[in-house]
Amino acid sequence: MARRMFGMVQSYGQCRMVADGRGAVTTGERASFSMDWTVFREYLETPGLFVLLGGDRAAGVAVLPKRDAQDPADVDLLRAILDRNLKRL
């Protein structure tokens, strides 16, 4: 599944993601898209990533690397947003 997803988003180039209570907007070099939190059901956290897992309406995954956070507090803020909108595994 990860290889298939990478193949779909590889053409977007370098991306930037902004999340809030409504969802997330990803803007790439060649494309952008937005997603409502209802697209995902749950998420898990690793030391370097947040991994969002699809719900009933989507069978995909989204991977959000922590390495590009401008400040460690940004990672905490994203975690709080995810906790309010998705189930943590």
Backbone as CSV, one residue per row, in Angstrom:
resi,resn,N_x,N_y,N_z,CA_x,CA_y,CA_z,C_x,C_y,C_z
1,MET,0.831,-1.185,0.000,0.000,0.000,0.000,0.881,1.257,0.000
2,ALA,1.950,1.227,0.792,2.834,2.396,0.862,3.479,2.676,-0.491
3,ARG,3.913,1.629,-1.197,4.509,1.828,-2.525,3.498,2.422,-3.498
4,ARG,2.269,1.946,-3.432,1.216,2.453,-4.310,0.938,3.924,-4.022
5,MET,0.859,4.275,-2.731,0.617,5.675,-2.355,1.783,6.562,-2.779
6,PHE,3.021,6.087,-2.596,4.185,6.866,-2.999,4.149,7.129,-4.497
7,GLY,3.775,6.125,-5.270,3.684,6.297,-6.707,2.683,7.379,-7.105
8,MET,1.611,7.505,-6.329,0.598,8.515,-6.641,1.066,9.920,-6.271
9,VAL,1.770,10.078,-5.176,2.127,11.415,-4.705,3.534,11.845,-5.109
10,GLN,4.319,10.961,-5.644,5.690,11.289,-6.032,5.729,12.480,-6.987
11,SER,4.777,12.575,-7.888,4.780,13.658,-8.870,4.467,15.024,-8.251
12,TYR,3.966,15.048,-7.008,3.678,16.333,-6.356,4.952,17.083,-6.005
13,GLY,6.062,16.377,-5.894,7.312,17.017,-5.497,7.323,17.306,-4.005
14,GLN,8.181,18.222,-3.589,8.264,18.627,-2.187,6.913,19.203,-1.754
15,CYS,6.403,18.764,-0.594,5.078,19.190,-0.136,5.145,19.881,1.218
16,ARG,4.136,20.705,1.468,3.955,21.364,2.764,2.521,21.115,3.203
17,MET,2.345,20.718,4.462,1.024,20.409,4.978,0.677,21.361,6.113
18,VAL,-0.561,21.848,6.087,-1.087,22.690,7.157,-2.359,22.027,7.663
19,ALA,-2.447,21.814,8.983,-3.605,21.139,9.578,-4.299,22.068,10.559
20,ASP,-5.626,21.912,10.643,-6.405,22.615,11.652,-7.567,21.717,12.059
21,GLY,-8.521,22.235,12.768,-9.633,21.439,13.257,-10.523,20.861,12.171
22,ARG,-10.499,21.431,10.984,-11.345,20.953,9.882,-10.704,19.856,9.054
23,GLY,-9.366,19.888,8.952,-8.673,18.914,8.128,-7.280,19.401,7.817
24,ALA,-6.753,18.948,6.688,-5.388,19.298,6.305,-5.346,19.670,4.832
25,VAL,-4.464,20.600,4.513,-4.223,21.016,3.134,-2.757,20.749,2.839
26,THR,-2.514,20.025,1.761,-1.159,19.725,1.331,-0.910,20.439,0.017
27,THR,0.159,21.189,-0.034,0.522,21.919,-1.238,1.888,21.433,-1.694
28,GLY,1.943,20.983,-2.934,3.184,20.482,-3.505,3.669,21.401,-4.604
29,GLU,4.785,21.025,-5.217,5.349,21.818,-6.302,4.443,21.826,-7.532
30,ARG,3.692,20.751,-7.729,2.875,20.621,-8.941,1.385,20.426,-8.686
31,ALA,1.000,20.237,-7.445,-0.417,19.991,-7.145,-0.681,20.281,-5.679
32,SER,-1.954,20.421,-5.361,-2.341,20.561,-3.956,-3.677,19.860,-3.760
33,PHE,-3.948,19.472,-2.520,-5.215,18.836,-2.216,-5.546,19.072,-0.757
34,SER,-6.821,18.959,-0.454,-7.263,19.094,0.939,-8.024,17.836,1.324
35,MET,-7.987,17.549,2.621,-8.694,16.367,3.105,-9.358,16.691,4.432
36,ASP,-10.556,16.258,4.540,-11.337,16.378,5.759,-10.890,15.290,6.729
37,TRP,-10.975,15.542,8.025,-10.587,14.503,8.979,-11.455,13.262,8.851
38,THR,-12.656,13.373,8.291,-13.520,12.209,8.144,-12.959,11.179,7.164
39,VAL,-11.961,11.569,6.358,-11.321,10.637,5.433,-10.536,9.577,6.214
40,PHE,-10.085,9.948,7.410,-9.276,9.049,8.222,-10.048,8.598,9.448
41,ARG,-9.703,7.443,9.942,-10.350,6.889,11.129,-9.443,6.971,12.345
42,GLU,-8.158,6.693,12.141,-7.246,6.601,13.271,-5.836,6.971,12.830
43,TYR,-4.962,7.132,13.822,-3.570,7.414,13.509,-2.662,6.729,14.517
44,LEU,-1.424,6.574,14.102,-0.414,6.088,15.031,0.784,7.014,14.931
45,GLU,1.571,7.004,15.993,2.731,7.872,16.060,3.985,7.041,16.254
46,THR,5.006,7.352,15.471,6.318,6.751,15.637,7.264,7.876,16.069
47,PRO,8.490,7.578,16.401,9.408,8.656,16.783,9.587,9.728,15.705
48,GLY,9.432,9.364,14.439,9.652,10.338,13.374,8.456,10.709,12.533
49,LEU,7.305,10.039,12.738,6.154,10.222,11.844,4.826,10.190,12.595
50,PHE,3.827,10.785,11.966,2.434,10.490,12.267,1.913,9.760,11.040
51,VAL,1.233,8.646,11.236,0.677,7.869,10.131,-0.833,7.845,10.297
52,LEU,-1.547,8.439,9.341,-3.004,8.504,9.365,-3.553,7.369,8.516
53,LEU,-4.519,6.653,9.054,-5.071,5.480,8.382,-6.502,5.746,7.953
54,GLY,-6.821,5.345,6.727,-8.119,5.607,6.139,-9.273,4.986,6.889
55,GLY,-10.418,5.612,6.718,-11.639,5.134,7.352,-12.551,4.471,6.345
56,ASP,-13.852,4.559,6.580,-14.840,3.911,5.722,-14.840,4.465,4.305
57,ARG,-14.571,5.767,4.159,-14.678,6.409,2.851,-13.373,6.389,2.064
58,ALA,-12.281,5.949,2.666,-10.997,5.915,1.962,-10.141,4.798,2.539
59,ALA,-9.412,4.144,1.672,-8.569,3.043,2.125,-7.091,3.428,2.122
60,GLY,-6.804,4.710,2.152,-5.430,5.161,2.039,-4.766,5.438,3.364
61,VAL,-3.535,5.897,3.246,-2.760,6.325,4.395,-2.136,7.668,4.066
62,ALA,-1.827,8.426,5.093,-1.069,9.664,4.935,0.063,9.611,5.947
63,VAL,1.231,10.007,5.522,2.401,9.990,6.378,2.863,11.427,6.568
64,LEU,2.937,11.842,7.828,3.332,13.209,8.155,4.645,13.162,8.933
65,PRO,5.760,13.505,8.295,7.045,13.466,8.999,7.159,14.609,10.008
66,LYS,7.750,14.302,11.144,7.951,15.318,12.185,9.188,16.171,11.920
67,ARG,10.085,15.709,11.091,11.381,16.366,10.899,11.284,17.797,10.379
68,ASP,10.206,18.120,9.723,10.089,19.451,9.135,9.323,20.435,10.009
69,ALA,8.955,20.029,11.198,8.281,20.964,12.105,9.248,22.098,12.433
70,GLN,8.752,23.320,12.386,9.608,24.470,12.643,9.997,24.574,14.110
71,ASP,9.177,23.994,14.971,9.405,24.082,16.409,8.853,22.809,17.039
72,PRO,9.472,22.278,18.092,8.914,21.083,18.752,7.467,21.281,19.217
73,ALA,7.096,22.496,19.538,5.718,22.761,19.949,4.735,22.511,18.807
74,ASP,5.209,22.635,17.560,4.343,22.356,16.406,3.946,20.885,16.360
75,VAL,4.853,19.998,16.744,4.553,18.564,16.795,3.492,18.310,17.863
76,ASP,3.627,18.965,19.017,2.622,18.828,20.081,1.266,19.349,19.630
77,LEU,1.262,20.453,18.896,0.011,21.022,18.398,-0.654,20.083,17.405
78,LEU,0.120,19.509,16.492,-0.446,18.556,15.532,-0.993,17.332,16.254
79,ARG,-0.277,16.831,17.248,-0.756,15.691,18.031,-2.093,16.024,18.686
80,ALA,-2.233,17.219,19.229,-3.488,17.625,19.864,-4.625,17.686,18.840
81,ILE,-4.340,18.204,17.655,-5.355,18.255,16.593,-5.771,16.840,16.205
82,LEU,-4.794,15.959,16.031,-5.112,14.575,15.675,-5.909,13.896,16.777
83,ASP,-5.546,14.110,18.030,-6.280,13.502,19.146,-7.736,13.945,19.189
84,ARG,-8.003,15.192,18.817,-9.383,15.696,18.821,-10.220,15.119,17.683
85,ASN,-9.545,14.710,16.608,-10.291,14.321,15.410,-10.193,12.855,15.018
86,LEU,-9.196,12.146,15.524,-8.996,10.751,15.156,-8.721,9.919,16.393
87,LYS,-8.894,8.613,16.245,-8.571,7.693,17.329,-7.088,7.356,17.256
88,ARG,-6.394,7.459,18.375,-4.971,7.114,18.425,-4.824,5.617,18.653
89,LEU,-3.968,4.980,17.870,-3.686,3.548,18.042,-2.540,3.347,19.002
